[in-house]
Amino acid sequence: MIIKREIGEKGQIVIPKDIRDFLGLEKGEKVVFEVKDKEVILKKEQDTEQFLNDFFSIARLKNGGKNLSIKDIKKISEEQYELH
């Protein structure tokens, strides 16, 4: 989907309704701007608790359902986010 918008006097841009609906954005919600290689990615802010629950459930699966050490978490994080 490609939608063009003009930047206003204060540097503001209105997020088109189609995109708001697609991302499930409502008034007052927070979004995250991620800049990569001269591009901006707009994301709905993820709930911290939900993120941690998702991360640890995936991490436990990768660890055979066992509890994780700090070393295990660091290794999985590096693999997930290509931080090596």
N, C-alpha and C positions, 0 to 999 in steps of 0.2 A: 504494500500500500504506500503510495507516495502522495503527500499532501503538502502544498506550499502555503506558507504564511508570511506576512510582512512583520518585521520587528517594529514595535511602537516607539514613541519618543523616549520612554523610560527603559528601553531594552527588553520589553515584555513581549511574550508571544502567547496567544490563546491556544490551548491544546484542543484540537478539533473534537467534536462530540463523538465521532466514530472511534477515535483513538481512546478517549476517556471510557467509552463503553467497553471496548475491547480489553482494556487493562483493568476495568472495574473500579475506576477512579471516581470518587465523589468529593463534593466540596469539603475542604478542610483536611483531606488526606495529604500525606507527604509523599513526595517522589524523590528519586535519586537520579542525578545526572552523572553518567560515567563518560569520561573523555578517553577515547582510544584512537590513535593514529588520525588526528584531525577530524574525528567524527564524534558525535554526542549520542549516547544511548540513554533513553529515558526509561526508568523502571519504577514500578510501584514499590514503595518501601516495604521491605519484608519485616514482619513481626520478629523481634529478636528471639523470643521464646520458641516460636515455630521453627526458626532457622536452626537453633541449637538442637531441638528435637529431631528435625530432619537429618542434620549432620551426624548426630550420634547414632541414630538408627541405621544409617548407611554405613557408618564406621564400624558398628558392631557386626553388621553382616559381613563386612570385609575381614573381620577378625574372628570369624567363626562363632559369633554370638557371645564371645568372652568380653569381660571388662577390659577397658583400654588403659594403657599407660600413657604418660605424657609423650614418650618416644613414639608410640603407635599413632597418637593423634597428630603429632608433627609430620610423620611420614605420610599419613592419609591426606592431611591438608596440603602438603607439597605436591602429592600426586594429583589431587583434585584441582588445584589452582595452578599447577605447573610452575611451582616456585623453586625448582631445583636448578 
